[in-house]
Amino acid sequence: MTALLPQRRNSISSTHGSRPVCAVCLRPQITCICGWVTPTPAACEVLILQHPLEQHHAKNSARLLHLSLPGSQLVVGEVFDHATLQSLWPGPAYTVLLYPPTDYPDHAAPAPLDAGRLGNPAGVRLVVLDATWRKSRKMLHQSPALQALPRLVLNTVPEGRYAIRKAHAPGQLSTLEATCAALAQLEGNAARWQPLLAAFDGFVAQQQAWSGR
């Protein structure tokens, strides 16, 4: 199936070196991804903590995710102490970390997950780490406040569609895919996230086309 390139939004651009840059997606205008943005309000809060090495990575999916989730936050950093995290999540929401179980003896034990509180997604705050698996482990290792958060684990891991970056183990998904799966699980409505995943497929095809050039 041939993927169509997205229509570009009109946006104010800045210049990075000799290349004009989209002020919205922060990509060079020639590879702007704004046409793939698919606004899909989540029932819960979403906080994306992005490793600095991912911020300008051409194949990173978190920017598209952030632009598609109204009200979400995207914060760049590697170490997040308790005070920093508290400033990012004011209010009484039940905060959980989207991350698989780990068994590191020098890490704080995660708080038990209260499944009953997950039944009200509007009262949940989902924290997502945007990094390679190795860098996400380092982020977790350096941030005891993240270690202590209850873990949300995907009940079912969908087949990955992130063909532009290599998965080093089965079940490794892009940040966008994993977050959509988690939101579908919390809301009990996977169909609502299919348009964003379809847009992600278009983004992947666009990146493949540019790589081919």
C-alpha positions as CSV (number, residue, x, y, z in Angstrom):
1,M,0.0,0.0,0.0
2,T,1.4,3.4,-0.9
3,A,1.5,5.9,2.0
4,L,0.5,9.4,1.2
5,L,2.6,12.3,2.6
6,P,0.7,14.5,5.0
7,Q,-0.5,17.9,4.2
8,R,1.6,20.5,6.0
9,R,0.2,23.0,8.5
10,N,1.1,26.7,8.2
11,S,3.4,27.6,11.0
12,I,5.9,30.1,11.9
13,S,9.4,28.8,11.3
14,S,12.8,29.5,12.7
15,T,16.2,28.7,11.2
16,H,18.6,26.1,12.4
17,G,21.8,26.6,10.4
18,S,20.6,27.0,6.9
19,R,17.4,25.0,7.3
20,P,14.1,26.5,8.3
21,V,12.6,24.7,11.2
22,C,8.9,24.2,12.0
23,A,8.0,26.0,15.2
24,V,5.4,23.4,16.1
25,C,7.1,20.0,15.7
26,L,10.6,21.4,15.8
27,R,11.6,19.5,12.8
28,P,13.2,20.9,9.6
29,Q,10.3,22.2,7.5
30,I,11.2,19.7,4.7
31,T,10.5,16.8,7.1
32,C,7.8,18.5,9.2
33,I,5.5,15.9,10.9
34,C,2.6,18.3,11.8
35,G,0.4,16.7,9.1
36,W,0.4,13.4,11.1
37,V,-0.8,15.1,14.3
38,T,-4.1,13.5,15.3
39,P,-5.7,15.2,18.3
40,T,-7.0,12.5,20.6
41,P,-7.9,13.7,24.2
42,A,-6.8,11.1,26.8
43,A,-9.1,10.4,29.8
44,C,-6.1,10.7,32.1
45,E,-3.2,13.1,32.4
46,V,0.0,12.1,30.5
47,L,3.5,13.2,31.4
48,I,6.3,12.3,29.0
49,L,9.8,12.4,30.4
50,Q,12.2,12.5,27.4
51,H,15.9,11.7,27.5
52,P,17.9,14.6,26.0
53,L,19.3,12.3,23.3
54,E,15.8,11.7,22.0
55,Q,14.9,15.4,21.7
56,H,16.2,16.0,18.2
57,H,16.2,12.4,17.0
58,A,14.6,12.3,13.6
59,K,12.9,9.0,14.3
60,N,11.6,9.8,17.8
61,S,7.8,9.4,18.2
62,A,7.3,11.3,21.5
63,R,6.8,14.7,19.8
64,L,4.1,13.4,17.6
65,L,2.5,11.8,20.7
66,H,2.7,15.0,22.7
67,L,1.2,17.1,19.9
68,S,-1.6,14.6,19.5
69,L,-2.5,14.5,23.2
70,P,-4.1,17.8,24.2
71,G,-3.0,18.8,27.7
72,S,-0.1,16.4,27.9
73,Q,3.3,17.5,29.1
74,L,6.7,16.7,27.5
75,V,9.7,17.5,29.7
76,V,13.3,16.9,28.7
77,G,15.8,15.6,31.3
78,E,17.8,12.6,32.5
79,V,17.5,12.9,36.3
80,F,14.2,13.7,38.0
81,D,14.3,14.2,41.8
82,H,11.3,14.3,44.0
83,A,11.0,18.1,44.0
84,T,11.2,18.3,40.2
85,L,8.5,15.7,39.8
86,Q,6.3,17.3,42.4
87,S,6.4,20.5,40.4
88,L,5.3,18.6,37.3
89,W,2.3,16.9,38.8
90,P,0.5,19.2,41.2
91,G,-2.9,17.9,42.3
92,P,-4.2,14.7,43.7
93,A,-4.1,12.4,40.6
94,Y,-3.0,8.8,41.1
95,T,0.4,8.7,39.5
96,V,1.7,5.5,37.8
97,L,4.7,4.8,35.7
98,L,4.4,2.9,32.5
99,Y,7.3,0.4,32.8
100,P,7.7,-3.3,33.0
101,P,8.6,-5.0,36.3
102,T,12.3,-4.8,37.2
103,D,14.4,-6.6,39.8
104,Y,17.2,-4.2,40.7
105,P,18.4,-4.8,44.3
106,D,19.7,-1.2,44.6
107,H,16.3,0.3,43.5
108,A,13.5,1.4,45.7
109,A,10.6,-1.1,45.6
110,P,7.6,0.3,43.5
111,A,4.5,1.1,45.5
112,P,1.8,-1.5,45.0
113,L,-0.5,-0.8,42.1
114,D,-4.1,0.1,43.3
115,A,-6.2,-1.5,40.5
116,G,-9.3,0.1,42.0
117,R,-8.0,3.6,41.4
118,L,-7.3,2.8,37.8
119,G,-11.0,2.3,37.3
120,N,-11.4,6.1,37.2
121,P,-9.0,7.2,34.4
122,A,-9.9,10.8,34.9
123,G,-8.1,10.6,38.3
124,V,-5.0,8.9,36.9
125,R,-1.7,10.5,35.8
126,L,0.4,8.3,33.4
127,V,4.2,8.9,33.4
128,V,6.0,7.7,30.3
129,L,9.8,7.5,29.8
130,D,10.9,8.4,26.3
131,A,14.3,6.8,25.7
132,T,16.0,3.7,24.4
133,W,15.7,0.8,26.8
134,R,19.2,1.3,28.0
135,K,18.8,5.0,28.6
136,S,15.4,4.5,30.2
137,R,17.0,2.1,32.7
138,K,19.6,4.8,33.5
139,M,16.8,7.4,34.0
140,L,15.1,5.1,36.4
141,H,18.4,4.2,38.2
142,Q,19.2,7.9,38.7
143,S,15.7,8.9,39.9
144,P,14.5,7.1,43.1
145,A,11.3,9.1,43.0
146,L,10.4,7.3,39.7
147,Q,11.5,3.9,41.1
148,A,8.9,4.3,43.9
149,L,6.0,4.9,41.6
150,P,3.4,2.1,41.1
151,R,4.0,0.4,37.8
152,L,1.4,0.1,35.1
153,V,2.2,-3.0,32.9
154,L,0.6,-3.7,29.6
155,N,-1.8,-6.7,29.8
156,T,-1.3,-7.3,26.1
157,V,1.7,-6.1,24.1
158,P,0.7,-5.4,20.5
159,E,2.9,-6.2,17.6
160,G,5.3,-3.4,17.0
161,R,5.0,-1.2,13.9
162,Y,8.1,0.9,14.5
163,A,10.0,-0.3,11.5
164,I,12.5,2.6,11.4
165,R,14.2,1.7,14.7
166,K,15.5,-1.7,15.8
167,A,13.9,-3.5,18.7
168,H,16.4,-5.4,20.8
169,A,13.9,-7.8,22.3
170,P,10.3,-8.9,21.6
171,G,7.6,-6.6,22.9
172,Q,9.7,-3.4,22.7
173,L,7.5,-0.6,21.3
174,S,7.9,3.0,20.4
175,T,6.8,5.6,23.0
176,L,3.8,6.4,21.0
177,E,2.7,2.8,20.6
178,A,3.2,1.9,24.2
179,T,1.4,5.0,25.4
180,C,-1.6,4.3,23.1
181,A,-1.7,0.7,24.4
182,A,-1.7,1.9,28.0
183,L,-4.4,4.5,27.4
184,A,-6.5,1.9,25.5
185,Q,-6.1,-0.4,28.5
186,L,-7.0,2.3,31.1
187,E,-10.0,3.4,29.1
188,G,-11.2,0.0,27.8
189,N,-11.4,1.4,24.3
190,A,-8.7,0.4,21.9
191,A,-10.6,1.6,18.8
192,R,-10.3,5.2,19.9
193,W,-6.6,5.1,19.5
194,Q,-6.5,3.5,16.0
195,P,-6.5,6.8,14.1
196,L,-3.4,8.0,16.0
197,L,-1.7,4.6,15.3
198,A,-2.6,4.9,11.6
199,A,-1.1,8.4,11.6
200,F,2.0,6.9,13.2
201,D,2.2,4.4,10.4
202,G,2.3,7.4,8.0
203,F,5.0,9.0,10.0
204,V,7.1,5.8,9.9
205,A,6.5,5.6,6.1
206,Q,7.6,9.2,5.7
207,Q,10.8,8.6,7.7
208,Q,11.5,5.5,5.6
209,A,11.1,7.5,2.4
210,W,13.5,10.2,3.6
211,S,16.0,7.5,4.7
212,G,15.8,6.1,1.2
213,R,16.8,9.4,-0.2
